[in-house]
Amino acid sequence: MDVDFPISIHHGSLAKPARITAESGLKTGALRGLICTSSLELGIDIGRIDLCIQYMSPRQVTRLVQRIGRSGHRIGQVAKGIIITMDSEDTLETMVIARRASLEDLEPIKIPNKPLDALIHQIVGFLLM
């Protein structure tokens, strides 16, 4: 983080301490901006966000709602977001996704019937301990 330009990055390939530093900096207000991938999508309390800028189509309504929904977490505030598209095809897809989001028309939840990959991951984790 540069103190003269308080912005940082968050990516799944970064070391955990770097990600935690970015998350806490955003949460405390030490950072004015954070450039991130979907690594910051779920389960992280990141505090006050004024605006979310999505670069390219999020590809799913649920992703758009989850990402843009990170902003406006204060009483009386509304989530705000901007989507920047690459080309006409990306723009058309984004328009459909944004329209569906405004209509609260989300994709159906698909729960895997037998998520054996998750089971194996947990077994290996227990064995390593």
N, C-alpha and C positions, 0 to 999 in steps of 0.2 A: 504494500500500500504506500502510495506517495502522499505525504501530508499536505502538499500543495494542491494536489488533485485527488481527493479522497474517493477513489473508485478501485474496486478489486475484481477478481475473477473467482468463479466456483465451478469446478469440473470434477467429475468422478475419477479422473486419472490423477488428480492432485493428491498429495499426502493428506491424511486425515487432519493433522494439525493445521494445515493451510486452509482446508475447508472450514474447520471450526473457527479459525480466526476471521475468515470472511463472513461467516454466519453471525458471529458475535459483533463484528464491526457494523454490520447492517442493522442488527437488533438494537444496539446501543446508540445508533445515530452517528458513529464515528465515520461511517462511509456514506457518501451521497449517492452512490450507484454501485451496482453489481452486475457484471456480465456473467451469465451462467447458462449452463445446459440444463437438461431435464434432471440433473443431479440435485437440484434444489426444489424439485417438484413436490414431494410428499413428506409429511411427517416432521417438518422442521419449522419451529416457531421463529419467524424472522422479524417480527415486530412491525413497525409502521412503514408502509410503502405507499407513495403517492401515485405512482404511475408504472404500469408494466408495458414494456415495448417488446412485442413478439416479432422476431425476424423470420420471415417466410411462414407458410401455412403450418399451423400446428397439427394438421392431418386428421384431428378428431375434435369433436365438440367438447368432449369431457376434458381433453387436454387444455383447450382454450379457456374453459370455465375455471379450471384449477389454477392455471397460470395467471390470468387476469384477476381472478378472485383473490390473489395475494395482496392486491392494493385495496385501499379504503377500509382498513380494519380499525375504524374508530366510530364512535357513536355518531349517527347522522351522516356518515360518509358513504359514498357509492364507489364500487370498484371501477377503475378507469384503465383502459388499455388502448394501445395503438398497434396495428399490425402493418408491418412493412413487407411488401411482396416483391418477388424477383422478376416475374414476367406475367403475361396475360393469363396463362394457365394457372399459375399460383394465385393470382388475383381472383379468378373465378371460383376456385376451390375455397379460398378464404371467405369470399362473400357468402357462399352457401353455408359454411361452418358458422360464421358470425350470425347469419339469419337464424339458423337452427338454435344457436345459443340464446338469442333474444327470445325465441319461442319456447325455451326450456325443453327442446327436443334432443335429449341426450341419447347416445348409443346405449343399447342394452348391456347390462353387466353380464360378462361371461365368466363363470367360475369353472375352472378346469375340473373334470370329473375325477381323474386320478393323477394329481400332480407329483408323479414319481421323482422328477428332477428335484423338487423341493425336499422331498423325503430323503433322497440320497445326500443332498447338500447338508441336511441336518445330521444325518448319521455320520458322515465324514467329519463334521465339526465336533461331534461328541467323541469320536475315536481319536481325534487330534488332541483333545483335552486330556 
